[in-house]
């Protein structure tokens, strides 16, 4: 059973005798492949909690790894970490090095899903070394995927290309640990970084038109739907973009309690309709940090195309750049920074309607939010004015409170009035 239970190919290849664990895992896999995500997780959790006495191998602990992988795919990271902690304790008690190695590779994937790219890369590298030593080749696709994806996010194209080649080798040798389409999506992003979006559009269209594979991809990678829709719109393929919207909406409709699929569907719809309010709502709904930053960037992109809104676009794009930088997505942060330079070249700072602040080092975004909140607007109203999500406004408001030394909105309003009457709100150097 070791290393075979949670393969994504036919479970009839499992070599262990059928026990309560394998039966529940079979049900879990069938539900998951059918797009019934909560049912898949429920069966996996039941398998993990089953005390198997029929097999020599730690069946239930490998079920815990499968459960953690499913949870990571829909970005329920905290619960995935708890499952892995339990597996690690069991592996240590048994002195089971292969189980511990597999757990390390799954944990790397969980950390990548959480947007903790440096930790994910370190765990994946350690897991791959261990897998080589203990002969656990069937698990290497997890480590190769994590390093390839984090490398392209961080702007290390050479490493991304090297591990993309390893993912292709995994496919050649039949190592099918990853969900269908996930490796292809990572390889497409790496190709886009190397060659430009025009060179990958045709292959992306083929992926989008792949039926069962695209459904599994949209389950495992919440950001894939908006990424594909965005690319098809750039290519002028609105019909294919609409296919992506429909696929993501169907998955969300079947899984009303799964936030990651709901956010991805809303993001895809908002891109297709170029609807800033829906994009801001998608940013607030996303639990995937990279997807959230991309939704904020999309708001800024829509505003950039609208004459008279470039100043506000600059504010929002700066917010997206900061969100990317915070999780170590340096390539994406650099792309947004380049776009910001283009906006600032077109629109002089004094004409942007977004004065930089001389108030305790507030950034432009913080200045704009503080001014609105001090004027009596709620977080939601400020978010609507600035085309940000309520989550983003709340995040910045906490930083504003710390910088200004206030503890409430009332105190902020009082301080703002005092600064305004004393001339302390005159624009200063950009923060």
C-alpha positions as CSV (number, residue, x, y, z in Angstrom):
1,X,0.0,0.0,0.0
2,X,2.9,2.3,0.7
3,X,3.0,5.2,-1.8
4,X,0.2,3.7,-3.9
5,X,-3.0,4.5,-2.0
6,X,-3.3,8.1,-3.0
7,X,-2.2,7.8,-6.6
8,X,-4.6,9.6,-9.0
9,X,-4.8,6.7,-11.4
10,X,-7.0,3.6,-11.0
11,X,-7.2,2.5,-7.4
12,X,-7.6,-1.1,-8.6
13,X,-3.8,-1.0,-8.7
14,X,-3.6,-1.0,-4.9
15,X,-1.7,-4.1,-3.9
16,X,-2.8,-4.2,-0.3
17,X,-5.9,-6.3,0.8
18,X,-9.1,-4.4,0.9
19,X,-9.8,-3.2,4.4
20,X,-11.9,-0.5,5.9
21,X,-9.3,2.2,5.1
22,X,-8.9,1.3,1.4
23,X,-12.7,1.0,1.0
24,X,-13.2,4.5,2.4
25,X,-10.3,5.9,0.3
26,X,-11.9,4.5,-2.8
27,X,-15.1,6.3,-2.0
28,X,-13.2,9.4,-1.3
29,X,-11.4,9.3,-4.6
30,X,-14.6,8.7,-6.6
31,X,-16.4,11.6,-4.9
32,X,-13.5,13.9,-5.5
33,X,-13.1,13.0,-9.1
34,X,-16.9,13.6,-9.5
35,X,-16.5,17.1,-8.1
36,X,-18.2,16.3,-4.8
37,X,-15.5,17.8,-2.6
38,X,-17.1,17.8,0.8
39,X,-18.0,14.1,0.3
40,X,-14.5,13.3,-0.8
41,X,-13.0,15.0,2.3
42,X,-15.6,13.2,4.6
43,X,-14.6,9.8,3.3
44,X,-10.9,10.6,3.6
45,X,-11.3,11.8,7.1
46,X,-13.2,8.6,8.0
47,X,-10.4,6.6,6.5
48,X,-7.8,8.5,8.5
49,X,-9.7,7.9,11.7
50,X,-10.1,4.1,11.0
51,X,-8.0,1.9,13.2
52,X,-6.9,-0.8,10.8
53,X,-5.7,-4.1,12.2
54,X,-5.8,-6.0,8.9
55,X,-2.7,-4.6,7.2
56,X,0.9,-4.6,8.1
57,X,1.3,-1.1,6.6
58,X,0.1,2.1,8.3
59,X,-3.0,2.4,6.1
60,X,-4.7,5.1,8.2
61,X,-1.6,7.3,8.2
62,X,-1.4,7.2,4.4
63,X,-5.1,8.2,4.4
64,X,-4.0,11.2,6.5
65,X,-1.7,12.2,3.8
66,X,-4.4,11.9,1.2
67,X,-6.7,14.0,3.4
68,X,-4.1,16.7,3.8
69,X,-3.6,16.8,0.0
70,X,-7.4,17.3,-0.6
71,X,-7.6,19.9,2.1
72,X,-4.6,21.8,0.6
73,X,-6.3,21.8,-2.8
74,X,-9.3,23.8,-1.5
75,X,-7.0,25.8,0.8
76,X,-8.1,24.5,4.2
77,X,-4.6,24.8,5.2
78,X,-4.9,24.7,9.0
79,X,-6.8,21.5,9.0
80,X,-4.3,19.9,6.6
81,X,-1.5,20.9,8.9
82,X,-3.2,19.2,11.9
83,X,-3.6,16.0,9.9
84,X,0.1,16.1,8.9
85,X,1.2,16.7,12.5
86,X,-0.7,13.5,13.5
87,X,1.0,11.6,10.7
88,X,4.4,12.9,11.8
89,X,3.9,11.7,15.3
90,X,3.0,8.3,14.1
91,X,5.9,8.1,11.7
92,X,8.3,9.1,14.6
93,X,6.8,6.5,16.9
94,X,7.1,3.7,14.3
95,X,10.5,4.8,13.1
96,X,9.0,4.8,9.6
97,X,11.3,6.9,7.4
98,X,9.3,6.4,4.1
99,X,6.1,7.6,5.8
100,X,7.9,10.6,7.3
101,X,9.4,11.4,3.9
102,X,6.0,11.3,2.2
103,X,4.6,13.6,4.9
104,X,7.4,16.1,4.3
105,X,6.5,16.2,0.6
106,X,2.8,16.6,1.3
107,X,3.6,19.4,3.8
108,X,5.6,21.2,1.2
109,X,2.5,21.2,-1.0
110,X,0.4,22.5,1.9
111,X,2.9,25.3,2.6
112,X,2.8,26.3,-1.1
113,X,-1.0,26.4,-1.0
114,X,-0.7,28.7,2.0
115,X,1.5,31.1,0.1
116,X,4.6,30.4,2.3
117,X,6.9,29.8,-0.7
118,X,10.3,29.8,1.1
119,X,9.2,27.2,3.6
120,X,7.5,25.2,0.8
121,X,10.7,25.1,-1.3
122,X,12.9,24.1,1.6
123,X,10.5,21.2,2.6
124,X,10.2,20.1,-1.0
125,X,14.0,20.0,-1.4
126,X,14.4,18.0,1.8
127,X,11.6,15.6,0.9
128,X,13.1,15.0,-2.6
129,X,16.5,14.2,-1.0
130,X,14.9,11.8,1.4
131,X,12.8,10.2,-1.3
132,X,15.9,9.5,-3.3
133,X,17.6,7.8,-0.3
134,X,14.6,5.6,0.7
135,X,13.5,4.7,-2.8
136,X,10.2,6.6,-2.8
137,X,10.2,7.7,-6.4
138,X,6.4,7.6,-6.8
139,X,6.2,10.7,-4.5
140,X,8.7,12.9,-6.3
141,X,6.1,14.7,-8.5
142,X,4.9,16.6,-5.3
143,X,8.4,18.0,-4.6
144,X,9.1,18.8,-8.3
145,X,5.8,20.6,-8.7
146,X,6.2,22.6,-5.5
147,X,9.8,23.8,-6.4
148,X,8.8,24.5,-10.1
149,X,5.8,26.6,-9.1
150,X,7.4,28.5,-6.2
151,X,10.5,29.2,-8.4
152,X,8.4,30.8,-11.2
153,X,6.5,32.9,-8.5
154,X,9.8,34.1,-7.1
155,X,11.3,34.9,-10.5
156,X,13.9,32.1,-10.5
157,X,13.3,31.0,-14.1
158,X,16.3,28.7,-14.3
159,X,15.2,26.6,-11.4
160,X,11.6,26.6,-12.6
161,X,12.6,25.3,-16.0
162,X,14.8,22.6,-14.5
163,X,12.0,21.3,-12.3
164,X,9.5,21.6,-15.1
165,X,11.7,19.1,-17.0
166,X,11.5,16.8,-14.0
167,X,7.7,17.0,-14.0
168,X,7.7,16.0,-17.7
169,X,10.0,13.0,-16.7
170,X,7.5,12.1,-14.0
171,X,4.8,11.9,-16.6
172,X,7.0,9.7,-18.9
173,X,7.6,7.2,-16.1
174,X,4.0,7.1,-15.0
175,X,4.4,8.9,-11.6
176,X,0.8,10.2,-11.3
177,X,0.8,11.7,-7.8
178,X,-0.6,15.0,-8.9
179,X,-4.2,15.7,-9.9
180,X,-4.8,15.7,-13.7
181,X,-3.9,19.0,-15.2
182,X,-2.0,20.5,-12.3
183,X,1.5,19.8,-13.7
184,X,0.4,21.1,-17.1
185,X,-0.8,24.3,-15.5
186,X,2.5,24.8,-13.7
187,X,4.5,24.1,-16.9
188,X,2.3,26.6,-18.8
189,X,3.0,29.4,-16.3
190,X,6.7,28.7,-16.6
191,X,6.5,28.8,-20.4
192,X,4.6,32.1,-20.2
193,X,7.4,33.5,-18.0
194,X,10.0,32.4,-20.5
195,X,8.3,33.0,-23.8
196,X,5.4,35.4,-23.2
197,X,1.6,34.7,-23.1
198,X,1.3,34.6,-26.9
199,X,3.4,31.5,-27.1
200,X,1.3,29.5,-24.6
201,X,-2.2,30.6,-25.5
202,X,-2.9,27.7,-27.8
203,X,-1.8,25.1,-25.3
204,X,-3.8,26.9,-22.6
205,X,-6.8,26.7,-24.8
206,X,-6.3,23.0,-25.2
207,X,-6.1,22.5,-21.5
208,X,-9.3,24.6,-21.0
209,X,-11.1,22.3,-23.5
210,X,-10.0,19.1,-21.8
211,X,-13.2,18.1,-20.0
212,X,-12.4,15.9,-17.0
213,X,-8.9,17.2,-16.7
214,X,-9.9,20.9,-16.5
215,X,-12.4,20.1,-13.7
216,X,-9.7,18.4,-11.7
217,X,-7.4,21.3,-12.3
218,X,-10.0,23.8,-11.1
219,X,-10.4,21.8,-7.9
220,X,-6.7,21.6,-7.2
221,X,-5.7,25.1,-8.2
222,X,-8.3,27.8,-7.4
223,X,-6.3,30.4,-9.4
224,X,-6.3,28.4,-12.5
225,X,-9.8,29.4,-13.7
226,X,-9.2,33.2,-13.7
227,X,-5.7,32.7,-15.1
228,X,-7.0,30.8,-18.0
229,X,-10.0,33.1,-18.6
230,X,-7.6,36.1,-18.5
231,X,-5.3,34.5,-21.0
232,X,-8.2,33.6,-23.4
233,X,-9.5,37.2,-23.2
234,X,-6.0,38.5,-24.1
235,X,-6.0,36.2,-27.0
236,X,-9.4,37.4,-28.2
237,X,-10.9,33.9,-27.5
238,X,-14.0,35.0,-25.7
239,X,-15.9,31.8,-26.4
240,X,-13.1,29.8,-24.7
241,X,-13.0,32.3,-21.9
242,X,-16.7,31.7,-21.4
243,X,-16.1,28.0,-21.3
244,X,-13.7,28.6,-18.4
245,X,-16.3,30.7,-16.6
246,X,-18.9,28.0,-17.0
247,X,-16.6,25.3,-15.8
248,X,-15.7,27.2,-12.7
249,X,-19.3,28.1,-12.0
250,X,-20.5,24.5,-12.4
251,X,-17.9,23.4,-9.8
252,X,-18.9,26.1,-7.4
253,X,-22.6,25.3,-7.7
254,X,-22.0,21.7,-6.8
255,X,-19.9,22.7,-3.8
256,X,-21.7,25.7,-2.2
257,X,-19.7,25.4,1.1
258,X,-16.3,25.4,-0.5
259,X,-14.9,29.0,-0.5
260,X,-12.0,28.4,-2.8
261,X,-14.2,27.3,-5.7
262,X,-16.7,30.1,-5.1
263,X,-14.0,32.7,-5.1
264,X,-12.4,31.3,-8.3
265,X,-15.8,31.3,-10.1
266,X,-16.6,34.9,-9.0
267,X,-13.1,36.0,-10.1
268,X,-13.5,34.3,-13.5
269,X,-17.0,35.9,-14.1
270,X,-15.6,39.3,-13.0
271,X,-12.8,39.1,-15.5
272,X,-15.1,38.1,-18.3
273,X,-17.4,41.0,-17.5
274,X,-14.6,43.5,-16.6
275,X,-16.6,44.2,-13.4
276,X,-14.5,45.9,-10.8
277,X,-17.0,45.5,-8.0
278,X,-17.1,41.7,-8.5
279,X,-13.3,41.6,-8.8
280,X,-13.0,43.4,-5.4
281,X,-15.5,40.9,-3.9
282,X,-13.5,38.0,-5.4
283,X,-10.3,39.4,-3.8
284,X,-12.1,39.4,-0.4
285,X,-13.5,35.9,-0.9
286,X,-10.2,34.3,-2.0
287,X,-8.4,32.2,0.6
288,X,-5.5,31.6,-1.7
289,X,-3.1,34.6,-1.1
290,X,-1.7,34.6,-4.5
291,X,-5.1,34.4,-6.1
292,X,-6.3,37.3,-3.9
293,X,-3.3,39.5,-5.0
294,X,-4.1,38.7,-8.6
295,X,-7.7,39.8,-8.2
296,X,-6.5,43.1,-6.8
297,X,-4.2,43.4,-9.7
298,X,-7.1,42.8,-12.1
299,X,-9.1,45.6,-10.5
300,X,-6.1,47.9,-11.2
301,X,-5.8,46.7,-14.7
302,X,-9.5,47.4,-15.4
303,X,-9.2,50.9,-13.9
304,X,-6.0,51.6,-16.0
305,X,-8.0,51.1,-19.1
306,X,-10.5,53.8,-18.1
307,X,-9.6,57.4,-18.7
308,X,-9.7,59.5,-15.6
309,X,-9.2,56.5,-13.2
310,X,-5.5,56.0,-13.6
311,X,-4.7,57.6,-10.2
312,X,-7.0,55.2,-8.4
313,X,-5.5,52.4,-10.5
314,X,-2.1,53.3,-9.2
315,X,-3.3,53.1,-5.7
316,X,-4.8,49.6,-6.2
317,X,-1.8,48.3,-8.2
318,X,0.5,49.4,-5.4
319,X,-1.7,47.4,-3.1
320,X,-1.4,44.3,-5.4
321,X,2.4,44.8,-5.6
322,X,2.6,44.8,-1.8
323,X,0.4,41.7,-1.5
324,X,2.6,39.8,-4.0
325,X,5.8,40.9,-2.2
326,X,4.4,39.8,1.2
327,X,4.2,36.2,0.1
328,X,7.5,36.2,-1.9
329,X,5.9,36.3,-5.3
330,X,8.7,38.6,-6.6
331,X,8.1,38.0,-10.3
332,X,4.5,39.1,-10.0
333,X,5.5,42.1,-7.8
334,X,8.0,43.2,-10.4
335,X,5.4,42.9,-13.2
336,X,3.0,45.2,-11.2
337,X,5.8,47.6,-10.5
338,X,6.6,47.9,-14.2
339,X,2.9,48.6,-14.8
340,X,2.9,51.3,-12.2
341,X,5.8,53.0,-13.8
342,X,3.8,53.2,-17.0
343,X,0.9,54.8,-15.2
344,X,3.0,57.3,-13.4
345,X,4.6,58.3,-16.7
346,X,1.2,59.0,-18.2
347,X,-0.3,60.7,-15.2
348,X,1.8,63.1,-13.2
349,X,1.6,62.5,-9.4
350,X,-0.1,65.9,-8.7
351,X,-2.9,65.0,-11.1
352,X,-3.6,61.5,-9.8
353,X,-5.9,62.7,-7.0
354,X,-4.0,60.4,-4.6
355,X,-1.7,62.7,-2.6
356,X,1.2,61.1,-0.9
357,X,1.1,61.6,2.9
358,X,3.4,63.4,5.3
359,X,1.4,61.9,8.2
360,X,3.6,59.5,10.2
361,X,4.8,57.8,7.0
362,X,1.4,56.7,5.7
363,X,1.5,55.3,2.2
364,X,-0.8,56.5,-0.6
365,X,-3.2,53.7,0.0
366,X,-3.2,54.2,3.8
367,X,-3.7,57.9,3.4
368,X,-6.7,57.4,1.1
369,X,-8.3,54.9,3.5
370,X,-7.6,57.0,6.6
371,X,-9.1,60.0,5.0
372,X,-12.3,58.2,4.1
373,X,-12.6,56.4,7.4
374,X,-11.9,59.6,9.4
375,X,-14.7,61.1,7.4
376,X,-17.2,58.6,8.7
377,X,-17.2,55.9,6.0
378,X,-17.4,52.2,7.0
379,X,-14.9,49.7,5.7
380,X,-17.3,48.6,3.1
381,X,-18.1,52.1,1.9
382,X,-14.3,52.9,1.7
383,X,-13.8,49.7,-0.2
384,X,-16.4,50.7,-2.7
385,X,-14.9,54.1,-3.2
386,X,-11.4,52.8,-3.8
387,X,-12.4,49.5,-5.6
388,X,-10.6,47.5,-2.9
389,X,-12.0,44.6,-0.9
390,X,-13.3,45.1,2.7
391,X,-10.5,42.6,3.8
392,X,-7.9,44.9,2.2
393,X,-9.3,48.0,3.8
394,X,-9.4,46.3,7.3
395,X,-5.8,45.2,6.8
396,X,-4.6,48.7,6.0
397,X,-6.7,50.2,8.7
398,X,-4.9,48.1,11.4
399,X,-1.6,49.4,10.0
400,X,-2.9,53.0,10.1
401,X,-3.9,52.7,13.7
402,X,-0.5,51.4,14.7
403,X,1.3,54.2,12.8
404,X,-0.8,56.9,14.2
405,X,-1.0,55.5,17.7
406,X,-4.8,55.4,17.8
407,X,-7.1,52.6,18.9
408,X,-10.4,53.3,17.3
409,X,-12.2,55.0,14.4
410,X,-13.3,57.8,16.7
411,X,-9.7,58.5,17.8
412,X,-8.7,58.5,14.1
413,X,-11.4,61.0,13.2
414,X,-10.3,63.3,16.1
415,X,-6.6,63.1,15.2
416,X,-7.4,63.7,11.5
417,X,-9.4,66.8,12.3
418,X,-6.5,68.1,14.5
419,X,-4.0,67.5,11.8
420,X,-6.2,69.0,9.1
421,X,-6.7,72.2,11.1
422,X,-3.0,72.5,11.8
423,X,-2.0,71.9,8.2
424,X,-0.6,68.5,8.9
425,X,-2.4,66.8,6.0
426,X,-0.5,68.6,3.3
427,X,0.9,66.1,0.8
428,X,4.5,65.1,1.5
429,X,6.9,62.6,0.1
430,X,5.4,59.4,-1.2
431,X,5.3,56.6,1.4
